[in-house]
Every structure is written in C-alpha cells, then in structure tokens.
C-alpha cells in the first residue's frame, strides 16, 4: 500500500532530520519506505503505513520527532482539531489555548497526560486515547468560550 500526504514546507527538514536520521528512524520503527518530494510517499503494509502516516502528520503539525514517535505504540492516538479560518477569531482562540507563556496548554497537558501543539490553523493532541479524549473536550470548551477555571475543574473531575 502506498499513501501520499502533504505537510507544510517548513516542517520537511524536521521530518528528514540531520543527515536523514529522523526519516530513517521512522522507516525502521514502522517497516515502511518513505520518500520526500512534493508530497511525502509512504510504502509498506497497511498497518505500518497508517502508523508512519500518523507520525509524519504529527511532525507536520508541529510536534518534535521524539514526541511524534510515541504514535508507534498502539495505545496512543493523534487528534487534529481545525480552528476557524477568520484571522481575528483564529488569533483569539490560539491565545486562549496557549495562554500566558504557554500556561494554559501546559495545564491541559499535565491534567490529561498528553502533548499538545498549536500550529497554523490546527490544534493537535498526542497521547493515550483517554487523555486525548479529555484534552479534546477541554479544548472544545475553551474554543466555545468557557473560562479556563471551569475547564480545569472539568479535567480534574474527569480524572
């Protein structure tokens, strides 16, 4: 099975890594062959290609390769949330999600045991399914305008 995906141009060097080290590590961990041209092409068995595709998408969404590599384990998942396209609204929501000096994002990560990346017009979450679901719900609540205090309380209760 061959799968072709696109990631932002500025993330391609991160995907490749120094002297191709990151790309080689992904290929070795997932038993796939990855070629980087206009699109990233992933070739291999279906399950392996899906794992490699998630890792590549995670790197494309702003995660460092070491965090993206935890997607090799079956119990971990990647969730991507699209944010509004309108610039003013996008900036407001991104500010709410990140918080002052990253405090809001860090709190959600700590309370859910996940990794969160706010990149471009998306928010991405990596972690175990339960944590990803909790973080997803928390982010949705912040996007809809709920207070940070009520979102943190929701996360603490859902533990």
C-alpha positions in Angstrom: 0.0 0.0 0.0 1.3 3.5 -0.9 0.0 6.6 0.8 0.8 10.2 -0.2 0.4 13.1 2.2 1.4 16.7 2.3 2.9 18.6 5.2 3.9 22.3 5.5 7.2 23.0 3.6 8.9 24.4 6.7 8.4 21.1 8.5 10.1 18.9 5.9 13.6 19.5 7.3 12.3 18.3 10.7 10.8 15.2 9.1 14.1 14.4 7.4 16.3 15.2 10.4 20.1 15.7 10.5 21.5 13.6 7.6 18.2 11.8 7.3 18.2 10.4 10.8 14.6 11.1 11.7 13.3 9.7 8.4 15.4 6.5 8.9 14.1 6.1 12.4 10.5 6.3 11.3 11.2 3.8 8.4 12.9 1.4 10.8 10.2 1.7 13.5 7.3 1.2 11.1 8.8 -1.1 8.5 8.0 1.4 5.7 9.8 3.2 2.9 9.4 7.0 2.9 10.3 9.3 0.0 10.1 13.1 0.3 9.4 15.1 -2.8 6.5 17.5 -3.4 4.5 15.0 -1.4 5.6 12.5 1.2 5.1 9.0 -0.1 4.9 6.1 2.4 5.1 2.5 1.1 4.6 -0.7 3.1 2.0 -2.9 4.8 -1.4 -1.2 5.6 -1.0 -1.1 9.4 2.6 0.1 9.1 1.7 2.8 6.6 -1.0 4.1 8.9 1.4 4.3 11.8 4.0 6.1 9.7 1.4 8.4 8.3 0.3 9.5 11.8 3.9 10.1 12.7 4.5 12.2 9.6 1.3 14.1 10.2 2.3 14.8 13.8 5.6 16.2 12.7 3.8 18.3 10.0 1.5 19.7 12.8 4.4 21.0 14.8 5.4 18.1 17.1 9.1 17.3 17.6 10.0 13.9 16.2 10.6 12.2 19.6 7.0 13.1 20.7 5.6 12.0 17.3 7.4 8.6 17.6 5.2 7.6 20.6 2.5 7.1 17.9 4.3 3.8 17.1 2.6 2.3 20.2 -1.0 1.1 19.5 -2.4 2.7 22.7 -1.5 6.2 21.5 -3.6 8.4 19.2 -3.3 11.6 17.2 -6.3 14.0 17.1 -6.2 17.1 14.9 -8.8 19.9 15.5 -9.3 22.5 12.8 -9.6 26.1 14.0 -11.7 28.9 12.4 -10.2 30.4 9.3 -11.1 34.0 10.1 -7.9 35.7 11.3 -9.2 37.7 14.2 -11.1 34.7 15.6 -8.2 32.4 15.0 -5.8 34.6 16.9 -8.2 34.9 19.8 -8.7 31.2 20.1 -5.0 30.4 19.8 -4.3 32.9 22.6 -6.9 31.2 24.8 -5.5 27.7 24.1 -1.8 28.7 24.6 -2.3 31.1 27.5 0.3 33.5 29.0 3.7 32.0 28.4 2.1 28.6 27.5 0.4 28.1 30.9 -3.0 27.0 29.5 -1.6 24.5 27.1 0.8 23.2 29.8 -2.0 22.8 32.3 -4.1 20.8 29.9 -1.1 18.6 29.0 -0.4 17.9 32.7 -4.0 17.2 33.6 -4.5 14.8 30.6 -1.1 13.3 30.2 -1.0 14.4 26.5 1.2 16.5 24.2 -0.5 19.5 22.5 0.7 21.5 19.5 -1.0 24.7 18.3 0.3 25.1 14.7 -1.1 27.1 11.8 -4.9 26.7 11.8 -5.0 23.5 13.8 -4.5 22.1 17.4 -3.1 18.6 17.6 -3.1 16.2 20.5 -1.0 13.1 21.0 -1.4 10.7 23.9 -3.3 7.7 25.2 -6.9 7.5 24.0 -8.5 8.5 27.3 -6.1 11.5 27.7 -6.7 12.6 24.1 -10.4 12.5 24.5 -10.3 14.6 27.7 -7.9 17.1 26.1 -10.1 17.3 23.0 -13.2 18.0 25.2 -11.2 20.7 27.2 -10.0 22.4 24.0 -13.6 22.4 22.6 -14.8 24.0 25.8 -12.1 26.7 25.5 -12.9 27.3 21.8 -16.6 27.8 22.7 -15.6 30.4 25.3 -15.8 28.7 28.7 -13.5 30.0 31.4 -10.1 28.4 32.0 -11.1 27.8 35.6 -14.2 25.7 34.6 -12.2 23.8 32.0 -9.5 22.9 34.6 -12.2 21.9 37.1 -13.8 19.6 34.4 -10.4 18.0 33.7 -9.7 17.4 37.4 -13.2 15.8 37.9 -12.9 13.6 34.8 -9.6 12.1 36.2 
